[in-house]
């Protein structure tokens, strides 16, 4: 599962040829979640409210890049890195 970004210890990844809806994975210590790219809602797992807010902020900024990576991943091509939240 390729890493596409990392910020404040959170690792953002995407699987190749993954199931819909378009989403990305977040890992931070023992926390794991799957976040829908379009709604930015957690569709599986759990994050602390603070981490979820940071992930939402980052994903809002880079939503189009996330969708682009989703399409790239569906074609099994190398994913683009996305800038971290600063």
N, CA, C and O of each residue as an XYZ file, in Angstrom:
344
protein
N       0.859     -1.167      0.000
C       0.000      0.000      0.000
C       0.904      1.228      0.000
O       1.546      1.526      1.007
N       0.956      1.933     -1.109
C       1.860      3.082     -1.225
C       1.478      4.254     -0.314
O       0.308      4.611     -0.176
N       2.493      4.823      0.289
C       2.314      6.023      1.107
C       2.254      7.221      0.175
O       3.129      7.401     -0.672
N       1.212      8.047      0.333
C       1.105      9.230     -0.518
C       1.387     10.519      0.248
O       1.674     11.550     -0.359
N       1.307     10.467      1.576
C       1.636     11.649      2.376
C       1.871     11.225      3.825
O       1.491     10.135      4.254
N       2.509     12.131      4.555
C       2.766     11.905      5.981
C       2.848     13.276      6.647
O       3.560     14.163      6.176
N       2.113     13.442      7.744
C       2.175     14.699      8.494
C       1.794     14.450      9.947
O       0.887     13.673     10.244
N       2.496     15.117     10.834
C       2.264     15.019     12.281
C       2.173     13.564     12.750
O       1.427     13.257     13.681
N       2.921     12.679     12.116
C       2.938     11.267     12.484
C       1.885     10.416     11.801
O       1.942      9.188     11.874
N       0.925     11.044     11.140
C      -0.120     10.300     10.422
C       0.412      9.883      9.054
O       1.052     10.670      8.357
N       0.141      8.640      8.685
C       0.570      8.107      7.396
C      -0.673      7.914      6.532
O      -1.624      7.241      6.930
N      -0.649      8.516      5.345
C      -1.775      8.441      4.422
C      -1.377      7.517      3.276
O      -0.347      7.716      2.632
N      -2.209      6.501      3.028
C      -1.904      5.515      1.995
C      -3.134      5.259      1.130
O      -4.253      5.653      1.461
N      -2.883      4.583      0.011
C      -3.946      4.176     -0.891
C      -3.569      2.821     -1.470
O      -2.417      2.599     -1.843
N      -4.535      1.917     -1.545
C      -4.303      0.610     -2.166
C      -4.497      0.717     -3.674
O      -5.254      1.556     -4.163
N      -3.796     -0.150     -4.397
C      -4.030     -0.267     -5.833
C      -5.308     -1.052     -6.070
O      -5.592     -2.030     -5.379
N      -6.080     -0.605     -7.066
C      -7.288     -1.307     -7.510
C      -8.208     -1.653     -6.334
O      -8.713     -2.772     -6.246
N      -8.421     -0.690     -5.436
C      -9.237     -0.885     -4.236
C     -10.725     -0.751     -4.578
O     -11.086     -0.258     -5.647
N     -11.568     -1.192     -3.665
C     -13.022     -1.156     -3.842
C     -13.554      0.265     -3.704
O     -12.956      1.081     -3.002
N     -14.683      0.576     -4.370
C     -15.328      1.876     -4.180
C     -15.954      1.948     -2.786
O     -16.111      0.912     -2.140
N     -16.308      3.117     -2.314
C     -16.150      4.437     -2.915
C     -14.695      4.897     -2.850
O     -13.901      4.329     -2.101
N     -14.339      5.920     -3.628
C     -12.972      6.449     -3.563
C     -12.618      6.836     -2.125
O     -13.363      7.557     -1.462
N     -11.469      6.345     -1.656
C     -11.089      6.576     -0.263
C      -9.578      6.465     -0.095
O      -8.857      6.043     -0.999
N      -9.124      6.858      1.091
C      -7.723      6.682      1.464
C      -7.676      6.138      2.886
O      -8.661      6.182      3.621
N      -6.515      5.630      3.249
C      -6.312      5.022      4.562
C      -5.431      5.932      5.411
O      -4.497      6.553      4.903
N      -5.729      6.008      6.699
C      -4.952      6.801      7.655
C      -4.490      5.873      8.774
O      -5.277      5.098      9.316
N      -3.195      5.962      9.117
C      -2.654      5.229     10.264
C      -1.892      6.207     11.146
O      -1.130      7.041     10.656
N      -2.101      6.099     12.426
C      -1.371      6.916     13.400
C      -1.315      6.118     14.692
O      -2.338      5.938     15.354
N      -0.130      5.639     15.058
C       0.016      4.751     16.216
C      -0.985      3.599     16.104
O      -0.942      2.842     15.134
N      -1.872      3.458     17.067
C      -2.856      2.366     17.042
C      -4.148      2.741     16.322
O      -5.048      1.912     16.186
N      -4.242      3.981     15.863
C      -5.459      4.432     15.193
C      -5.386      4.121     13.698
O      -4.353      4.316     13.057
N      -6.502      3.633     13.159
C      -6.596      3.351     11.728
C      -7.989      3.720     11.260
O      -8.972      3.513     11.972
N      -8.067      4.273     10.049
C      -9.379      4.606      9.493
C      -9.306      4.650      7.977
O      -8.242      4.821      7.383
N     -10.470      4.491      7.377
C     -10.646      4.679      5.942
C     -11.537      5.901      5.792
O     -12.599      5.986      6.409
N     -11.096      6.858      4.958
C     -11.815      8.121      4.799
C     -12.277      8.263      3.354
O     -11.483      8.129      2.423
N     -13.562      8.534      3.176
C     -14.148      8.771      1.859
C     -13.593     10.081      1.298
O     -13.607     11.102      1.986
N     -13.110     10.061      0.069
C     -12.494     11.257     -0.521
C     -13.528     12.348     -0.770
O     -13.229     13.527     -0.584
N     -14.724     11.985     -1.183
C     -15.712     13.001     -1.537
C     -16.387     13.624     -0.321
O     -16.510     14.847     -0.244
N     -16.824     12.804      0.626
C     -17.530     13.342      1.799
C     -16.588     13.666      2.953
O     -16.950     14.413      3.862
N     -15.373     13.102      2.918
C     -14.369     13.213      3.978
C     -14.851     12.614      5.299
O     -14.345     12.958      6.367
N     -15.827     11.722      5.218
C     -16.309     11.016      6.401
C     -15.527      9.725      6.592
O     -15.070      9.116      5.624
N     -15.377      9.315      7.838
C     -14.753      8.024      8.138
C     -15.766      6.937      7.793
O     -16.892      6.943      8.291
N     -15.351      6.000      6.930
C     -16.255      4.916      6.548
C     -15.889      3.599      7.237
O     -16.662      2.642      7.196
N     -14.729      3.548      7.860
C     -14.329      2.384      8.658
C     -13.225      2.818      9.609
O     -12.421      3.693      9.284
N     -13.191      2.206     10.779
C     -12.153      2.531     11.752
C     -12.511      3.735     12.590
O     -13.665      4.158     12.656
N     -11.474      4.283     13.238
C     -11.701      5.398     14.156
C     -10.425      6.216     14.307
O      -9.323      5.669     14.341
N     -10.588      7.526     14.395
C      -9.489      8.451     14.669
C      -9.906      9.343     15.830
O     -11.096      9.571     16.052
N      -8.924      9.843     16.567
C      -9.246     10.815     17.616
C      -9.830     12.058     16.946
O      -9.514     12.334     15.789
N     -10.669     12.807     17.646
C     -11.240     14.019     17.054
C     -10.171     14.990     16.544
O     -10.339     15.599     15.488
N      -9.085     15.132     17.287
C      -8.007     16.049     16.874
C      -7.372     15.589     15.565
O      -7.183     16.392     14.652
N      -7.042     14.301     15.467
C      -6.427     13.774     14.252
C      -7.401     13.841     13.086
O      -7.013     14.200     11.974
N      -8.653     13.501     13.325
C      -9.659     13.545     12.261
C      -9.786     14.957     11.700
O      -9.910     15.132     10.487
N      -9.756     15.958     12.564
C      -9.836     17.350     12.112
C      -8.645     17.694     11.218
O      -8.816     18.352     10.192
N      -7.439     17.255     11.594
C      -6.247     17.506     10.777
C      -6.349     16.798      9.428
O      -6.012     17.372      8.392
N      -6.811     15.560      9.447
C      -6.961     14.796      8.204
C      -7.992     15.466      7.297
O      -7.774     15.573      6.090
N      -9.098     15.913      7.859
C     -10.114     16.609      7.063
C      -9.561     17.901      6.463
O      -9.823     18.212      5.301
N      -8.806     18.641      7.248
C      -8.207     19.889      6.755
C      -7.285     19.598      5.571
O      -7.360     20.266      4.540
N      -6.417     18.598      5.726
C      -5.487     18.215      4.659
C      -6.249     17.735      3.426
O      -5.951     18.155      2.308
N      -7.229     16.854      3.628
C      -7.963     16.273      2.504
C      -8.799     17.317      1.768
O      -9.001     17.202      0.559
N      -9.279     18.318      2.470
C     -10.022     19.396      1.818
C      -9.113     20.158      0.860
O      -9.513     20.484     -0.257
N      -7.905     20.435      1.297
C      -6.933     21.152      0.463
C      -6.559     20.329     -0.766
O      -6.431     20.874     -1.862
N      -6.383     19.026     -0.589
C      -5.851     18.168     -1.655
C      -6.885     17.185     -2.206
O      -6.525     16.109     -2.683
N      -8.150     17.546     -2.142
C      -9.199     16.634     -2.588
C      -9.060     16.256     -4.064
O      -9.239     15.090     -4.416
N      -8.747     17.208     -4.917
C      -8.605     16.882     -6.348
C      -7.400     15.974     -6.586
O      -7.460     15.079     -7.428
N      -6.310     16.193     -5.854
C      -5.129     15.332     -5.978
C      -5.432     13.916     -5.479
O      -4.944     12.935     -6.040
N      -6.235     13.821     -4.430
C      -6.636     12.507     -3.923
C      -7.474     11.756     -4.957
O      -7.273     10.560     -5.171
N      -8.413     12.454     -5.597
C      -9.229     11.810     -6.632
C      -8.368     11.393     -7.821
O      -8.575     10.329     -8.404
N      -7.413     12.228     -8.172
C      -6.499     11.882     -9.261
C      -5.716     10.618     -8.899
O      -5.589      9.713     -9.724
N      -5.197     10.548     -7.686
C      -4.473      9.357     -7.241
C      -5.386      8.132     -7.220
O      -4.947      7.028     -7.544
N      -6.644      8.317     -6.843
C      -7.584      7.196     -6.841
C      -7.687      6.592     -8.248
O      -7.632      5.374     -8.415
N      -7.837      7.456     -9.251
C      -7.935      6.978    -10.637
C      -6.631      6.316    -11.081
O      -6.652      5.294    -11.766
N      -5.518      6.892    -10.695
C      -4.210      6.307    -11.028
C      -4.087      4.921    -10.392
O      -3.637      3.977    -11.041
N      -4.483      4.800     -9.135
C      -4.398      3.518     -8.425
C      -5.297      2.469     -9.066
O      -4.942      1.291     -9.112
N      -6.459      2.888     -9.562
C      -7.371      1.948    -10.227
C      -6.732      1.369    -11.492
O      -7.098      0.282    -11.939
N      -5.772      2.106    -12.065
C      -5.059      1.646    -13.261
C      -3.718      1.003    -12.926
O      -2.924      0.710    -13.820
N      -3.466      0.784    -11.631
C      -2.218      0.149    -11.171
C      -0.960      0.885    -11.624
O       0.047      0.259    -11.956
N      -1.021      2.202    -11.638
C       0.128      3.028    -12.004
C       0.709      3.664    -10.742
O       0.018      3.762     -9.729
N       1.969      4.096    -10.791
C       2.599      4.713     -9.609
C       1.843      5.969     -9.149
O       1.473      6.821     -9.957
N       1.627      6.056     -7.851
C       0.881      7.181     -7.285
C       1.768      8.398     -7.085
O       2.983      8.288     -6.917
N       1.130      9.558     -7.110
C       1.824     10.818     -6.862
C       1.859     11.098     -5.363
O       0.889     10.833     -4.653
N       2.967     11.626     -4.893
C       3.053     12.093     -3.507
C       2.239     13.378     -3.389
O       2.163     14.166     -4.331
N       1.634     13.577     -2.226
C       0.853     14.782     -1.953
C       1.504     15.502     -0.781
O       1.904     14.880      0.203
N       1.603     16.805     -0.900
C       2.237     17.621      0.134
C       1.590     17.372      1.499
O       0.382     17.148      1.579
N       2.373     17.409      2.556
C       1.807     17.232      3.902
C       1.109     18.499      4.384
O       1.273     19.575      3.808
N       0.338     18.353      5.437
C      -0.265     19.493      6.109
C       0.820     20.167      6.932
O       1.597     19.494      7.609
N       0.876     21.473      6.878
C       1.913     22.191      7.627
C       1.308     23.097      8.669
O       2.035     23.777      9.392
